[in-house]
């Protein structure tokens, strides 16, 4: 805050008139005040030039806070749900919109992985091939996975990775995720998603990548054409002719800068495969099952973790998923999870739809997940 200079006009006291003002005396006082003010200003300038005294920390509070806080997010949150919920929709348009609701809910709460598991015995593990799930029941897992992948992909890359398909017939009805990695053409961003093009390059130079900008970006490596990559844009010494960038891991925006960079989609043939086929090295160290038969979420205390998994049931709950899994020899689903929670105690409806349960549960668990995720993992 700037220091105020002394007043240059005489201050009248109550009861005084203009005839009583001694201007000579006032001018002498004014000169004395200006002299003191200049001396104080000069002393402060000399102190600033000399630097902080020994043992005195002059680091601004804002800088201290920035050093203490970690910019990255060290933990991940995964969500698993059965694809059979698609069969509960009454029309192809509603089936598509249902998948869009799930994608939006997961993006809002920064879910890093969505696992679609099968509880009907189909055993689908890939979205490859020709399926007509949008017209017939029986391919709900595949259709949901494809729609989730389509919505997660930035708009400028969809033509490269998603050709015309019956499952995507009504994808134009869906609301966009508008996630941070869906960067607009002229928007400045540290990272961008792109696809490697077949543009020829000189020997020793990297490939060109279409990152949804007015010009392609040349990366530091030569990669296979058609590959989706995450590019860190270089800002030092910009070349007006060629934009340059570095290929980085898709997890780097989250781990280093705390930026939510979308979710990955995985298909599991059954409920047990959700756990056994975990893509993380040490598996899920925190698993949460959701059911109206679980204990209240308000009574739960989550331990420190690095990879959390929240599992939702279908129309008949997690009990039906356990019964249909031949690899599981249990009757009570609660034994499969670290915590078996009721995230909406005292519900006013007999049933809570899965797309509603995702919003309710993630909203209830979000405060505890954020705190426990920053804590060291318990051994």
Secondary structure, DSSP 8 states (H G I E B T S, - for coil): -------SS----TT--GGG--HHHHHHHHHHHHHHHHHHHHHHHHHHHH---TT-----HHHHHHHHS-SS---EEEEEEEGGGGGG-SSHHHHHHHHHHHHHHHHHTT--EEEEE-SSS-------S---TTTSTT-HHHHHHHHHHHHHS-GGGHHHH----GGGTTGGGS-----TTS--TT---SEEEEEE------TT---EEE-SSSS-EE-SS---TT-EEEEEE--TT--SS-EEEEEE-TTHHHHHH------EEEEESSHHHHHHT-SSTT--SEEEEEEEEEEEGGG------SEEEEE--BTTBHHHHHHH-TT---S-GGGGSSEEEESSTT-SSS---HHHHHHHHHHHHHHHHHHHHHS----
